[in-house]
Amino acid sequence: MQKILKSFRESKIIKNHTVIDFNSGRDFFYYKAKLELINDDFLYIKEYTSSKEHIYSYHWQNNEGKLIIRWDNSPHHKSLKTYSHHKHTPDVEESNETNMYDVLKYIERVIVK
């Protein structure tokens, strides 16, 4: 979790962050966070990581609550080449962004011009 918090603090696109929930055990951790971005958008993160699985949802929305993109790996949309990784734009698309760091890099490319 310390690595994640450090990346929040060092990111040039995160204005503020709040950890909403955190739990960890011998071989897993889970957290939910809300990130306020420099353009006043928000990124909501839910992530569970263990030695056997990584389950995630990264929900980027504007300050009025409208979805921009949501990335997740819920096991549906089996026809996608990147199954189970996908994003809602709101259409369902393939996604190569499969972790919080990739998502932050993607958002940075969009909002920092």
C-alpha positions in Angstrom: 0.0 0.0 0.0 2.9 2.3 0.7 4.0 2.1 -3.0 0.5 3.1 -4.1 0.2 6.0 -1.7 3.6 7.2 -2.9 2.5 7.1 -6.5 -0.6 9.2 -5.5 1.6 11.8 -3.9 4.1 11.9 -6.7 1.7 12.0 -9.6 1.5 15.3 -11.5 -2.2 14.7 -12.3 -3.6 13.9 -8.7 -4.6 17.0 -6.8 -5.9 15.1 -3.7 -6.5 11.4 -2.7 -8.7 9.7 -0.1 -8.4 6.0 0.8 -11.9 5.0 1.5 -11.2 1.4 2.6 -8.2 -0.8 3.1 -7.7 -4.4 4.2 -4.8 -6.8 4.0 -3.8 -10.2 5.0 -0.9 -12.6 4.6 -1.2 -12.8 0.8 -3.7 -10.2 -0.3 -4.7 -6.5 -0.1 -7.8 -4.6 -1.0 -8.4 -0.9 -1.2 -10.8 1.6 -2.4 -9.7 5.2 -3.2 -11.0 8.4 -4.6 -8.6 10.6 -6.5 -9.3 14.2 -7.4 -7.5 15.1 -10.6 -5.9 18.4 -11.6 -8.8 19.1 -14.0 -11.4 18.5 -11.2 -12.3 15.0 -12.6 -12.4 12.0 -10.3 -10.9 8.5 -10.5 -12.5 5.9 -8.2 -10.4 2.8 -7.6 -11.4 -0.6 -6.3 -8.6 -3.1 -6.4 -8.1 -6.6 -4.9 -4.7 -8.3 -5.3 -3.6 -11.7 -4.0 -1.0 -14.2 -4.9 -3.6 -15.8 -7.2 -5.8 -13.0 -8.6 -6.1 -9.3 -9.4 -9.6 -7.8 -9.6 -10.0 -4.2 -10.4 -12.3 -1.3 -11.4 -11.0 2.2 -12.2 -13.9 4.6 -12.8 -13.0 8.0 -14.3 -15.7 10.6 -14.3 -16.0 14.3 -14.6 -17.0 16.6 -11.7 -20.6 16.4 -12.7 -20.6 12.6 -12.3 -20.6 11.7 -16.0 -18.6 8.6 -17.0 -15.5 9.2 -19.1 -14.1 5.7 -19.0 -14.3 2.7 -16.6 -11.8 0.0 -16.8 -12.4 -3.4 -15.2 -11.8 -7.1 -15.5 -15.2 -8.6 -14.7 -15.5 -11.9 -16.5 -17.8 -11.0 -19.3 -17.4 -9.7 -22.8 -15.7 -12.9 -23.8 -15.5 -11.9 -27.5 -12.8 -9.2 -26.8 -9.2 -10.1 -27.5 -8.2 -8.7 -24.2 -10.8 -10.7 -22.2 -11.4 -10.2 -19.3 -9.8 -6.8 -19.4 -12.0 -4.1 -21.0 -13.2 -0.5 -20.7 -16.5 1.2 -21.0 -16.4 4.5 -23.0 -19.5 4.0 -22.6 -19.2 1.4 -25.4 -17.3 -1.8 -24.4 -13.8 -1.9 -25.8 -10.6 -3.9 -25.5 -8.2 -2.6 -22.9 -4.5 -2.8 -22.4 -4.6 -0.7 -19.3 -4.8 -3.5 -16.6 -3.5 -1.7 -13.5 -3.7 1.6 -11.7 -0.3 2.8 -13.0 -1.4 2.2 -16.7 -4.7 3.9 -16.1 -3.0 7.0 -14.6 -0.6 7.1 -17.5 -3.5 7.0 -19.9 -5.4 9.8 -18.1 -2.2 11.9 -17.9 -1.8 11.7 -21.7 -5.4 12.9 -22.1 -5.5 15.7 -19.6 -1.9 17.1 -19.8 -1.4 18.5 -23.3 
